[in-house]
């Protein structure tokens, strides 16, 4: 994706997400996002995620993957994160890698659901 194409992408609000349940330290976050209309799914080779704990700025490694859109143009993917016994807030962002190897910018994603 070219940078000027990425600027046309719709920005989805991304408020930090609070995850906590007594005794849990691992969480699954179900993500959903869309990519701008001017980028076709066949132009996307993969997706990279950036997950950061808000309080500490501590990043969490999430492996890159290739995600296919559903019939409505939404991409969905589950990621695993580590938390603690106290509430943890995460910012989650995703960026697409084009088939030609170029990366778009990191963009916020919507967190649809959380589970332990």
MODELLER restraints for C-alpha pairs under 7 A, 6 or more apart:
rsr = mdl.restraints
at = mdl.atoms
rsr.add(forms.Gaussian(group=physical.xy_distance, feature=features.Distance(at['CA:1:A'], at['CA:98:A']), mean=5.44, stdev=0.5))
rsr.add(forms.Gaussian(group=physical.xy_distance, feature=features.Distance(at['CA:1:A'], at['CA:102:A']), mean=5.80, stdev=0.5))
rsr.add(forms.Gaussian(group=physical.xy_distance, feature=features.Distance(at['CA:1:A'], at['CA:103:A']), mean=6.19, stdev=0.5))
rsr.add(forms.Gaussian(group=physical.xy_distance, feature=features.Distance(at['CA:1:A'], at['CA:104:A']), mean=5.66, stdev=0.5))
rsr.add(forms.Gaussian(group=physical.xy_distance, feature=features.Distance(at['CA:3:A'], at['CA:104:A']), mean=6.54, stdev=0.5))
rsr.add(forms.Gaussian(group=physical.xy_distance, feature=features.Distance(at['CA:6:A'], at['CA:104:A']), mean=5.99, stdev=0.5))
rsr.add(forms.Gaussian(group=physical.xy_distance, feature=features.Distance(at['CA:6:A'], at['CA:105:A']), mean=6.87, stdev=0.5))
rsr.add(forms.Gaussian(group=physical.xy_distance, feature=features.Distance(at['CA:8:A'], at['CA:36:A']), mean=6.67, stdev=0.5))
rsr.add(forms.Gaussian(group=physical.xy_distance, feature=features.Distance(at['CA:9:A'], at['CA:35:A']), mean=6.33, stdev=0.5))
rsr.add(forms.Gaussian(group=physical.xy_distance, feature=features.Distance(at['CA:9:A'], at['CA:36:A']), mean=4.35, stdev=0.5))
rsr.add(forms.Gaussian(group=physical.xy_distance, feature=features.Distance(at['CA:10:A'], at['CA:36:A']), mean=5.99, stdev=0.5))
rsr.add(forms.Gaussian(group=physical.xy_distance, feature=features.Distance(at['CA:11:A'], at['CA:107:A']), mean=6.80, stdev=0.5))
rsr.add(forms.Gaussian(group=physical.xy_distance, feature=features.Distance(at['CA:11:A'], at['CA:108:A']), mean=6.87, stdev=0.5))
rsr.add(forms.Gaussian(group=physical.xy_distance, feature=features.Distance(at['CA:12:A'], at['CA:108:A']), mean=5.81, stdev=0.5))
rsr.add(forms.Gaussian(group=physical.xy_distance, feature=features.Distance(at['CA:12:A'], at['CA:109:A']), mean=6.14, stdev=0.5))
rsr.add(forms.Gaussian(group=physical.xy_distance, feature=features.Distance(at['CA:12:A'], at['CA:110:A']), mean=6.81, stdev=0.5))
rsr.add(forms.Gaussian(group=physical.xy_distance, feature=features.Distance(at['CA:13:A'], at['CA:108:A']), mean=6.44, stdev=0.5))
rsr.add(forms.Gaussian(group=physical.xy_distance, feature=features.Distance(at['CA:14:A'], at['CA:108:A']), mean=5.24, stdev=0.5))
rsr.add(forms.Gaussian(group=physical.xy_distance, feature=features.Distance(at['CA:14:A'], at['CA:109:A']), mean=6.07, stdev=0.5))
rsr.add(forms.Gaussian(group=physical.xy_distance, feature=features.Distance(at['CA:14:A'], at['CA:110:A']), mean=6.23, stdev=0.5))
rsr.add(forms.Gaussian(group=physical.xy_distance, feature=features.Distance(at['CA:16:A'], at['CA:89:A']), mean=5.46, stdev=0.5))
rsr.add(forms.Gaussian(group=physical.xy_distance, feature=features.Distance(at['CA:16:A'], at['CA:90:A']), mean=5.14, stdev=0.5))
rsr.add(forms.Gaussian(group=physical.xy_distance, feature=features.Distance(at['CA:16:A'], at['CA:91:A']), mean=4.91, stdev=0.5))
rsr.add(forms.Gaussian(group=physical.xy_distance, feature=features.Distance(at['CA:17:A'], at['CA:89:A']), mean=4.95, stdev=0.5))
rsr.add(forms.Gaussian(group=physical.xy_distance, feature=features.Distance(at['CA:17:A'], at['CA:90:A']), mean=5.28, stdev=0.5))
rsr.add(forms.Gaussian(group=physical.xy_distance, feature=features.Distance(at['CA:17:A'], at['CA:91:A']), mean=6.77, stdev=0.5))
rsr.add(forms.Gaussian(group=physical.xy_distance, feature=features.Distance(at['CA:18:A'], at['CA:87:A']), mean=6.02, stdev=0.5))
rsr.add(forms.Gaussian(group=physical.xy_distance, feature=features.Distance(at['CA:18:A'], at['CA:88:A']), mean=5.35, stdev=0.5))
rsr.add(forms.Gaussian(group=physical.xy_distance, feature=features.Distance(at['CA:18:A'], at['CA:89:A']), mean=4.37, stdev=0.5))
rsr.add(forms.Gaussian(group=physical.xy_distance, feature=features.Distance(at['CA:18:A'], at['CA:90:A']), mean=6.82, stdev=0.5))
rsr.add(forms.Gaussian(group=physical.xy_distance, feature=features.Distance(at['CA:19:A'], at['CA:87:A']), mean=5.54, stdev=0.5))
rsr.add(forms.Gaussian(group=physical.xy_distance, feature=features.Distance(at['CA:19:A'], at['CA:88:A']), mean=5.25, stdev=0.5))
rsr.add(forms.Gaussian(group=physical.xy_distance, feature=features.Distance(at['CA:19:A'], at['CA:89:A']), mean=6.36, stdev=0.5))
rsr.add(forms.Gaussian(group=physical.xy_distance, feature=features.Distance(at['CA:20:A'], at['CA:85:A']), mean=6.59, stdev=0.5))
rsr.add(forms.Gaussian(group=physical.xy_distance, feature=features.Distance(at['CA:20:A'], at['CA:86:A']), mean=6.21, stdev=0.5))
rsr.add(forms.Gaussian(group=physical.xy_distance, feature=features.Distance(at['CA:20:A'], at['CA:87:A']), mean=4.61, stdev=0.5))
rsr.add(forms.Gaussian(group=physical.xy_distance, feature=features.Distance(at['CA:20:A'], at['CA:88:A']), mean=6.45, stdev=0.5))
rsr.add(forms.Gaussian(group=physical.xy_distance, feature=features.Distance(at['CA:21:A'], at['CA:85:A']), mean=6.89, stdev=0.5))
rsr.add(forms.Gaussian(group=physical.xy_distance, feature=features.Distance(at['CA:22:A'], at['CA:85:A']), mean=5.92, stdev=0.5))
rsr.add(forms.Gaussian(group=physical.xy_distance, feature=features.Distance(at['CA:23:A'], at['CA:85:A']), mean=5.77, stdev=0.5))
rsr.add(forms.Gaussian(group=physical.xy_distance, feature=features.Distance(at['CA:24:A'], at['CA:84:A']), mean=6.48, stdev=0.5))
rsr.add(forms.Gaussian(group=physical.xy_distance, feature=features.Distance(at['CA:24:A'], at['CA:85:A']), mean=6.29, stdev=0.5))
rsr.add(forms.Gaussian(group=physical.xy_distance, feature=features.Distance(at['CA:24:A'], at['CA:116:A']), mean=6.85, stdev=0.5))
rsr.add(forms.Gaussian(group=physical.xy_distance, feature=features.Distance(at['CA:25:A'], at['CA:82:A']), mean=5.58, stdev=0.5))
rsr.add(forms.Gaussian(group=physical.xy_distance, feature=features.Distance(at['CA:25:A'], at['CA:83:A']), mean=4.70, stdev=0.5))
rsr.add(forms.Gaussian(group=physical.xy_distance, feature=features.Distance(at['CA:25:A'], at['CA:84:A']), mean=4.65, stdev=0.5))
rsr.add(forms.Gaussian(group=physical.xy_distance, feature=features.Distance(at['CA:25:A'], at['CA:85:A']), mean=6.66, stdev=0.5))
rsr.add(forms.Gaussian(group=physical.xy_distance, feature=features.Distance(at['CA:26:A'], at['CA:80:A']), mean=6.93, stdev=0.5))
rsr.add(forms.Gaussian(group=physical.xy_distance, feature=features.Distance(at['CA:26:A'], at['CA:81:A']), mean=5.82, stdev=0.5))
rsr.add(forms.Gaussian(group=physical.xy_distance, feature=features.Distance(at['CA:26:A'], at['CA:82:A']), mean=4.60, stdev=0.5))
rsr.add(forms.Gaussian(group=physical.xy_distance, feature=features.Distance(at['CA:26:A'], at['CA:83:A']), mean=5.85, stdev=0.5))
rsr.add(forms.Gaussian(group=physical.xy_distance, feature=features.Distance(at['CA:26:A'], at['CA:116:A']), mean=6.38, stdev=0.5))
rsr.add(forms.Gaussian(group=physical.xy_distance, feature=features.Distance(at['CA:27:A'], at['CA:80:A']), mean=5.66, stdev=0.5))
rsr.add(forms.Gaussian(group=physical.xy_distance, feature=features.Distance(at['CA:27:A'], at['CA:81:A']), mean=5.27, stdev=0.5))
rsr.add(forms.Gaussian(group=physical.xy_distance, feature=features.Distance(at['CA:27:A'], at['CA:82:A']), mean=6.19, stdev=0.5))
rsr.add(forms.Gaussian(group=physical.xy_distance, feature=features.Distance(at['CA:27:A'], at['CA:83:A']), mean=6.99, stdev=0.5))
rsr.add(forms.Gaussian(group=physical.xy_distance, feature=features.Distance(at['CA:27:A'], at['CA:115:A']), mean=6.02, stdev=0.5))
rsr.add(forms.Gaussian(group=physical.xy_distance, feature=features.Distance(at['CA:27:A'], at['CA:116:A']), mean=4.66, stdev=0.5))
rsr.add(forms.Gaussian(group=physical.xy_distance, feature=features.Distance(at['CA:28:A'], at['CA:78:A']), mean=6.45, stdev=0.5))
rsr.add(forms.Gaussian(group=physical.xy_distance, feature=features.Distance(at['CA:28:A'], at['CA:79:A']), mean=5.66, stdev=0.5))
rsr.add(forms.Gaussian(group=physical.xy_distance, feature=features.Distance(at['CA:28:A'], at['CA:80:A']), mean=4.58, stdev=0.5))
rsr.add(forms.Gaussian(group=physical.xy_distance, feature=features.Distance(at['CA:28:A'], at['CA:81:A']), mean=6.35, stdev=0.5))
rsr.add(forms.Gaussian(group=physical.xy_distance, feature=features.Distance(at['CA:28:A'], at['CA:114:A']), mean=5.85, stdev=0.5))
rsr.add(forms.Gaussian(group=physical.xy_distance, feature=features.Distance(at['CA:28:A'], at['CA:115:A']), mean=5.42, stdev=0.5))
rsr.add(forms.Gaussian(group=physical.xy_distance, feature=features.Distance(at['CA:28:A'], at['CA:116:A']), mean=5.99, stdev=0.5))
rsr.add(forms.Gaussian(group=physical.xy_distance, feature=features.Distance(at['CA:29:A'], at['CA:78:A']), mean=5.58, stdev=0.5))
rsr.add(forms.Gaussian(group=physical.xy_distance, feature=features.Distance(at['CA:29:A'], at['CA:79:A']), mean=5.36, stdev=0.5))
rsr.add(forms.Gaussian(group=physical.xy_distance, feature=features.Distance(at['CA:29:A'], at['CA:80:A']), mean=6.32, stdev=0.5))
rsr.add(forms.Gaussian(group=physical.xy_distance, feature=features.Distance(at['CA:29:A'], at['CA:111:A']), mean=6.76, stdev=0.5))
rsr.add(forms.Gaussian(group=physical.xy_distance, feature=features.Distance(at['CA:29:A'], at['CA:113:A']), mean=6.24, stdev=0.5))
rsr.add(forms.Gaussian(group=physical.xy_distance, feature=features.Distance(at['CA:29:A'], at['CA:114:A']), mean=4.84, stdev=0.5))
rsr.add(forms.Gaussian(group=physical.xy_distance, feature=features.Distance(at['CA:29:A'], at['CA:115:A']), mean=6.80, stdev=0.5))
rsr.add(forms.Gaussian(group=physical.xy_distance, feature=features.Distance(at['CA:30:A'], at['CA:77:A']), mean=5.89, stdev=0.5))
rsr.add(forms.Gaussian(group=physical.xy_distance, feature=features.Distance(at['CA:30:A'], at['CA:78:A']), mean=4.43, stdev=0.5))
rsr.add(forms.Gaussian(group=physical.xy_distance, feature=features.Distance(at['CA:30:A'], at['CA:79:A']), mean=6.58, stdev=0.5))
rsr.add(forms.Gaussian(group=physical.xy_distance, feature=features.Distance(at['CA:30:A'], at['CA:111:A']), mean=6.03, stdev=0.5))
rsr.add(forms.Gaussian(group=physical.xy_distance, feature=features.Distance(at['CA:30:A'], at['CA:112:A']), mean=5.75, stdev=0.5))
rsr.add(forms.Gaussian(group=physical.xy_distance, feature=features.Distance(at['CA:30:A'], at['CA:113:A']), mean=5.39, stdev=0.5))
rsr.add(forms.Gaussian(group=physical.xy_distance, feature=features.Distance(at['CA:30:A'], at['CA:114:A']), mean=6.27, stdev=0.5))
rsr.add(forms.Gaussian(group=physical.xy_distance, feature=features.Distance(at['CA:31:A'], at['CA:76:A']), mean=5.45, stdev=0.5))
rsr.add(forms.Gaussian(group=physical.xy_distance, feature=features.Distance(at['CA:31:A'], at['CA:77:A']), mean=5.29, stdev=0.5))
rsr.add(forms.Gaussian(group=physical.xy_distance, feature=features.Distance(at['CA:31:A'], at['CA:78:A']), mean=6.01, stdev=0.5))
rsr.add(forms.Gaussian(group=physical.xy_distance, feature=features.Distance(at['CA:31:A'], at['CA:109:A']), mean=6.67, stdev=0.5))
rsr.add(forms.Gaussian(group=physical.xy_distance, feature=features.Distance(at['CA:31:A'], at['CA:110:A']), mean=5.96, stdev=0.5))
rsr.add(forms.Gaussian(group=physical.xy_distance, feature=features.Distance(at['CA:31:A'], at['CA:111:A']), mean=4.77, stdev=0.5))
rsr.add(forms.Gaussian(group=physical.xy_distance, feature=features.Distance(at['CA:31:A'], at['CA:112:A']), mean=5.80, stdev=0.5))
rsr.add(forms.Gaussian(group=physical.xy_distance, feature=features.Distance(at['CA:32:A'], at['CA:74:A']), mean=6.55, stdev=0.5))
rsr.add(forms.Gaussian(group=physical.xy_distance, feature=features.Distance(at['CA:32:A'], at['CA:75:A']), mean=5.46, stdev=0.5))
rsr.add(forms.Gaussian(group=physical.xy_distance, feature=features.Distance(at['CA:32:A'], at['CA:76:A']), mean=4.40, stdev=0.5))
rsr.add(forms.Gaussian(group=physical.xy_distance, feature=features.Distance(at['CA:32:A'], at['CA:77:A']), mean=6.68, stdev=0.5))
rsr.add(forms.Gaussian(group=physical.xy_distance, feature=features.Distance(at['CA:32:A'], at['CA:109:A']), mean=6.32, stdev=0.5))
rsr.add(forms.Gaussian(group=physical.xy_distance, feature=features.Distance(at['CA:32:A'], at['CA:110:A']), mean=5.47, stdev=0.5))
rsr.add(forms.Gaussian(group=physical.xy_distance, feature=features.Distance(at['CA:32:A'], at['CA:111:A']), mean=6.40, stdev=0.5))
rsr.add(forms.Gaussian(group=physical.xy_distance, feature=features.Distance(at['CA:32:A'], at['CA:112:A']), mean=6.51, stdev=0.5))
rsr.add(forms.Gaussian(group=physical.xy_distance, feature=features.Distance(at['CA:33:A'], at['CA:74:A']), mean=5.70, stdev=0.5))
rsr.add(forms.Gaussian(group=physical.xy_distance, feature=features.Distance(at['CA:33:A'], at['CA:75:A']), mean=5.28, stdev=0.5))
rsr.add(forms.Gaussian(group=physical.xy_distance, feature=features.Distance(at['CA:33:A'], at['CA:76:A']), mean=6.67, stdev=0.5))
rsr.add(forms.Gaussian(group=physical.xy_distance, feature=features.Distance(at['CA:33:A'], at['CA:109:A']), mean=5.34, stdev=0.5))
rsr.add(forms.Gaussian(group=physical.xy_distance, feature=features.Distance(at['CA:33:A'], at['CA:110:A']), mean=6.12, stdev=0.5))
rsr.add(forms.Gaussian(group=physical.xy_distance, feature=features.Distance(at['CA:34:A'], at['CA:73:A']), mean=6.35, stdev=0.5))
rsr.add(forms.Gaussian(group=physical.xy_distance, feature=features.Distance(at['CA:34:A'], at['CA:74:A']), mean=4.99, stdev=0.5))
rsr.add(forms.Gaussian(group=physical.xy_distance, feature=features.Distance(at['CA:34:A'], at['CA:75:A']), mean=6.03, stdev=0.5))
rsr.add(forms.Gaussian(group=physical.xy_distance, feature=features.Distance(at['CA:43:A'], at['CA:98:A']), mean=5.57, stdev=0.5))
rsr.add(forms.Gaussian(group=physical.xy_distance, feature=features.Distance(at['CA:43:A'], at['CA:99:A']), mean=5.40, stdev=0.5))
rsr.add(forms.Gaussian(group=physical.xy_distance, feature=features.Distance(at['CA:44:A'], at['CA:96:A']), mean=6.46, stdev=0.5))
rsr.add(forms.Gaussian(group=physical.xy_distance, feature=features.Distance(at['CA:44:A'], at['CA:97:A']), mean=5.82, stdev=0.5))
rsr.add(forms.Gaussian(group=physical.xy_distance, feature=features.Distance(at['CA:44:A'], at['CA:98:A']), mean=4.45, stdev=0.5))
rsr.add(forms.Gaussian(group=physical.xy_distance, feature=features.Distance(at['CA:44:A'], at['CA:99:A']), mean=5.45, stdev=0.5))
rsr.add(forms.Gaussian(group=physical.xy_distance, feature=features.Distance(at['CA:45:A'], at['CA:66:A']), mean=6.43, stdev=0.5))
rsr.add(forms.Gaussian(group=physical.xy_distance, feature=features.Distance(at['CA:45:A'], at['CA:97:A']), mean=5.58, stdev=0.5))
rsr.add(forms.Gaussian(group=physical.xy_distance, feature=features.Distance(at['CA:45:A'], at['CA:98:A']), mean=5.28, stdev=0.5))
rsr.add(forms.Gaussian(group=physical.xy_distance, feature=features.Distance(at['CA:45:A'], at['CA:99:A']), mean=4.77, stdev=0.5))
rsr.add(forms.Gaussian(group=physical.xy_distance, feature=features.Distance(at['CA:46:A'], at['CA:65:A']), mean=5.51, stdev=0.5))
rsr.add(forms.Gaussian(group=physical.xy_distance, feature=features.Distance(at['CA:46:A'], at['CA:66:A']), mean=4.11, stdev=0.5))
rsr.add(forms.Gaussian(group=physical.xy_distance, feature=features.Distance(at['CA:46:A'], at['CA:67:A']), mean=6.68, stdev=0.5))
rsr.add(forms.Gaussian(group=physical.xy_distance, feature=features.Distance(at['CA:46:A'], at['CA:96:A']), mean=5.87, stdev=0.5))
rsr.add(forms.Gaussian(group=physical.xy_distance, feature=features.Distance(at['CA:46:A'], at['CA:97:A']), mean=5.21, stdev=0.5))
rsr.add(forms.Gaussian(group=physical.xy_distance, feature=features.Distance(at['CA:47:A'], at['CA:64:A']), mean=5.65, stdev=0.5))
rsr.add(forms.Gaussian(group=physical.xy_distance, feature=features.Distance(at['CA:47:A'], at['CA:65:A']), mean=5.43, stdev=0.5))
rsr.add(forms.Gaussian(group=physical.xy_distance, feature=features.Distance(at['CA:47:A'], at['CA:66:A']), mean=5.67, stdev=0.5))
rsr.add(forms.Gaussian(group=physical.xy_distance, feature=features.Distance(at['CA:47:A'], at['CA:67:A']), mean=6.91, stdev=0.5))
rsr.add(forms.Gaussian(group=physical.xy_distance, feature=features.Distance(at['CA:47:A'], at['CA:94:A']), mean=6.64, stdev=0.5))
rsr.add(forms.Gaussian(group=physical.xy_distance, feature=features.Distance(at['CA:47:A'], at['CA:95:A']), mean=5.64, stdev=0.5))
rsr.add(forms.Gaussian(group=physical.xy_distance, feature=features.Distance(at['CA:47:A'], at['CA:96:A']), mean=4.52, stdev=0.5))
rsr.add(forms.Gaussian(group=physical.xy_distance, feature=features.Distance(at['CA:47:A'], at['CA:97:A']), mean=5.96, stdev=0.5))
rsr.add(forms.Gaussian(group=physical.xy_distance, feature=features.Distance(at['CA:48:A'], at['CA:64:A']), mean=4.56, stdev=0.5))
rsr.add(forms.Gaussian(group=physical.xy_distance, feature=features.Distance(at['CA:48:A'], at['CA:65:A']), mean=6.76, stdev=0.5))
rsr.add(forms.Gaussian(group=physical.xy_distance, feature=features.Distance(at['CA:48:A'], at['CA:94:A']), mean=5.61, stdev=0.5))
rsr.add(forms.Gaussian(group=physical.xy_distance, feature=features.Distance(at['CA:48:A'], at['CA:95:A']), mean=5.33, stdev=0.5))
rsr.add(forms.Gaussian(group=physical.xy_distance, feature=features.Distance(at['CA:48:A'], at['CA:96:A']), mean=6.38, stdev=0.5))
rsr.add(forms.Gaussian(group=physical.xy_distance, feature=features.Distance(at['CA:49:A'], at['CA:62:A']), mean=6.17, stdev=0.5))
rsr.add(forms.Gaussian(group=physical.xy_distance, feature=features.Distance(at['CA:49:A'], at['CA:64:A']), mean=6.49, stdev=0.5))
rsr.add(forms.Gaussian(group=physical.xy_distance, feature=features.Distance(at['CA:49:A'], at['CA:93:A']), mean=5.71, stdev=0.5))
rsr.add(forms.Gaussian(group=physical.xy_distance, feature=features.Distance(at['CA:49:A'], at['CA:94:A']), mean=4.46, stdev=0.5))
rsr.add(forms.Gaussian(group=physical.xy_distance, feature=features.Distance(at['CA:49:A'], at['CA:95:A']), mean=6.55, stdev=0.5))
rsr.add(forms.Gaussian(group=physical.xy_distance, feature=features.Distance(at['CA:50:A'], at['CA:92:A']), mean=5.80, stdev=0.5))
rsr.add(forms.Gaussian(group=physical.xy_distance, feature=features.Distance(at['CA:50:A'], at['CA:93:A']), mean=5.08, stdev=0.5))
rsr.add(forms.Gaussian(group=physical.xy_distance, feature=features.Distance(at['CA:50:A'], at['CA:94:A']), mean=6.21, stdev=0.5))
rsr.add(forms.Gaussian(group=physical.xy_distance, feature=features.Distance(at['CA:51:A'], at['CA:59:A']), mean=5.72, stdev=0.5))
rsr.add(forms.Gaussian(group=physical.xy_distance, feature=features.Distance(at['CA:51:A'], at['CA:60:A']), mean=5.44, stdev=0.5))
rsr.add(forms.Gaussian(group=physical.xy_distance, feature=features.Distance(at['CA:51:A'], at['CA:90:A']), mean=6.54, stdev=0.5))
rsr.add(forms.Gaussian(group=physical.xy_distance, feature=features.Distance(at['CA:51:A'], at['CA:91:A']), mean=5.77, stdev=0.5))
rsr.add(forms.Gaussian(group=physical.xy_distance, feature=features.Distance(at['CA:51:A'], at['CA:92:A']), mean=4.61, stdev=0.5))
rsr.add(forms.Gaussian(group=physical.xy_distance, feature=features.Distance(at['CA:51:A'], at['CA:93:A']), mean=6.48, stdev=0.5))
rsr.add(forms.Gaussian(group=physical.xy_distance, feature=features.Distance(at['CA:52:A'], at['CA:58:A']), mean=5.56, stdev=0.5))
rsr.add(forms.Gaussian(group=physical.xy_distance, feature=features.Distance(at['CA:52:A'], at['CA:59:A']), mean=4.28, stdev=0.5))
rsr.add(forms.Gaussian(group=physical.xy_distance, feature=features.Distance(at['CA:52:A'], at['CA:60:A']), mean=6.06, stdev=0.5))
rsr.add(forms.Gaussian(group=physical.xy_distance, feature=features.Distance(at['CA:52:A'], at['CA:90:A']), mean=5.49, stdev=0.5))
rsr.add(forms.Gaussian(group=physical.xy_distance, feature=features.Distance(at['CA:52:A'], at['CA:91:A']), mean=5.36, stdev=0.5))
rsr.add(forms.Gaussian(group=physical.xy_distance, feature=features.Distance(at['CA:52:A'], at['CA:92:A']), mean=6.69, stdev=0.5))
rsr.add(forms.Gaussian(group=physical.xy_distance, feature=features.Distance(at['CA:53:A'], at['CA:59:A']), mean=6.30, stdev=0.5))
rsr.add(forms.Gaussian(group=physical.xy_distance, feature=features.Distance(at['CA:53:A'], at['CA:88:A']), mean=6.90, stdev=0.5))
rsr.add(forms.Gaussian(group=physical.xy_distance, feature=features.Distance(at['CA:53:A'], at['CA:89:A']), mean=5.75, stdev=0.5))
rsr.add(forms.Gaussian(group=physical.xy_distance, feature=features.Distance(at['CA:53:A'], at['CA:90:A']), mean=4.53, stdev=0.5))
rsr.add(forms.Gaussian(group=physical.xy_distance, feature=features.Distance(at['CA:53:A'], at['CA:91:A']), mean=6.53, stdev=0.5))
rsr.add(forms.Gaussian(group=physical.xy_distance, feature=features.Distance(at['CA:54:A'], at['CA:89:A']), mean=5.47, stdev=0.5))
rsr.add(forms.Gaussian(group=physical.xy_distance, feature=features.Distance(at['CA:54:A'], at['CA:90:A']), mean=5.50, stdev=0.5))
rsr.add(forms.Gaussian(group=physical.xy_distance, feature=features.Distance(at['CA:54:A'], at['CA:91:A']), mean=6.54, stdev=0.5))
rsr.add(forms.Gaussian(group=physical.xy_distance, feature=features.Distance(at['CA:60:A'], at['CA:81:A']), mean=6.91, stdev=0.5))
rsr.add(forms.Gaussian(group=physical.xy_distance, feature=features.Distance(at['CA:62:A'], at['CA:79:A']), mean=6.85, stdev=0.5))
rsr.add(forms.Gaussian(group=physical.xy_distance, feature=features.Distance(at['CA:67:A'], at['CA:75:A']), mean=6.49, stdev=0.5))
rsr.add(forms.Gaussian(group=physical.xy_distance, feature=features.Distance(at['CA:68:A'], at['CA:75:A']), mean=6.32, stdev=0.5))
rsr.add(forms.Gaussian(group=physical.xy_distance, feature=features.Distance(at['CA:69:A'], at['CA:75:A']), mean=4.50, stdev=0.5))
rsr.add(forms.Gaussian(group=physical.xy_distance, feature=features.Distance(at['CA:92:A'], at['CA:108:A']), mean=6.32, stdev=0.5))
rsr.add(forms.Gaussian(group=physical.xy_distance, feature=features.Distance(at['CA:92:A'], at['CA:109:A']), mean=6.37, stdev=0.5))
rsr.add(forms.Gaussian(group=physical.xy_distance, feature=features.Distance(at['CA:93:A'], at['CA:106:A']), mean=5.74, stdev=0.5))
rsr.add(forms.Gaussian(group=physical.xy_distance, feature=features.Distance(at['CA:93:A'], at['CA:107:A']), mean=5.24, stdev=0.5))
rsr.add(forms.Gaussian(group=physical.xy_distance, feature=features.Distance(at['CA:93:A'], at['CA:108:A']), mean=4.45, stdev=0.5))
rsr.add(forms.Gaussian(group=physical.xy_distance, feature=features.Distance(at['CA:93:A'], at['CA:109:A']), mean=5.62, stdev=0.5))
rsr.add(forms.Gaussian(group=physical.xy_distance, feature=features.Distance(at['CA:94:A'], at['CA:106:A']), mean=5.22, stdev=0.5))
rsr.add(forms.Gaussian(group=physical.xy_distance, feature=features.Distance(at['CA:94:A'], at['CA:107:A']), mean=5.44, stdev=0.5))
rsr.add(forms.Gaussian(group=physical.xy_distance, feature=features.Distance(at['CA:94:A'], at['CA:108:A']), mean=6.43, stdev=0.5))
rsr.add(forms.Gaussian(group=physical.xy_distance, feature=features.Distance(at['CA:94:A'], at['CA:109:A']), mean=6.60, stdev=0.5))
rsr.add(forms.Gaussian(group=physical.xy_distance, feature=features.Distance(at['CA:95:A'], at['CA:104:A']), mean=5.76, stdev=0.5))
rsr.add(forms.Gaussian(group=physical.xy_distance, feature=features.Distance(at['CA:95:A'], at['CA:105:A']), mean=5.73, stdev=0.5))
rsr.add(forms.Gaussian(group=physical.xy_distance, feature=features.Distance(at['CA:95:A'], at['CA:106:A']), mean=4.50, stdev=0.5))
rsr.add(forms.Gaussian(group=physical.xy_distance, feature=features.Distance(at['CA:95:A'], at['CA:107:A']), mean=6.11, stdev=0.5))
rsr.add(forms.Gaussian(group=physical.xy_distance, feature=features.Distance(at['CA:96:A'], at['CA:103:A']), mean=5.96, stdev=0.5))
rsr.add(forms.Gaussian(group=physical.xy_distance, feature=features.Distance(at['CA:96:A'], at['CA:104:A']), mean=5.64, stdev=0.5))
rsr.add(forms.Gaussian(group=physical.xy_distance, feature=features.Distance(at['CA:97:A'], at['CA:103:A']), mean=4.42, stdev=0.5))
rsr.add(forms.Gaussian(group=physical.xy_distance, feature=features.Distance(at['CA:97:A'], at['CA:104:A']), mean=6.39, stdev=0.5))
